[in-house]
């Protein structure tokens, strides 16, 4: 999916070339078929080859995946997600990032007050 979101459209061969490692062509085609069956991608034909593209925008997918992640691993708690992210030493959240996070939180508070 990441490859298709980056490229916008790609053949199975182009997807295979963009992947790390050396996946077999048949494996890539099988995975593309599964993704299409699940409605994540679609295809069109160009010069007798299938050209695949994402069915949904990256932003829509990000929101859906993030919601699933929060619900599955953090009991639906945004607080637990933020605490885990900030607590990760290897992420090394900078003071500037913490300031931007604080600004996002303040904007969310103001937005809720308006409702």
C-alpha positions, 0 to 999 in steps of 0.5 A: 500500500505504501508503494501505491500511495507514494507512486499513485499508480503502478504495475505489479512489476513497479511495485515489486521493484519498489519493495525491499528484499526480493519478493517473487512476482507471483507473491506481489501479484497475489498480494495485490489481488488480496488487497483489491478483493478487500477494497483497498486498491483497484486496477485499470488496464494499460497496454494489456497490463494491470495498473493498480492504484489506492482506492482511498486517500492516504489520509483516510487510510491513516485515520482508519488504521490509527483508530484501529491501533488505538482501539486494539492496543491502547483501550481507545485511549488517546492519553495512553498513545501519547504517553507511550510515544513521548515515553519512548527514548528512541523517539527522542521527542524534541522540545519543539515537538512537545511545544507543537503537541501542547499547541494542538492540545490547546486548539482541541480544548478551544474547539470543544469549548465552542461546541 
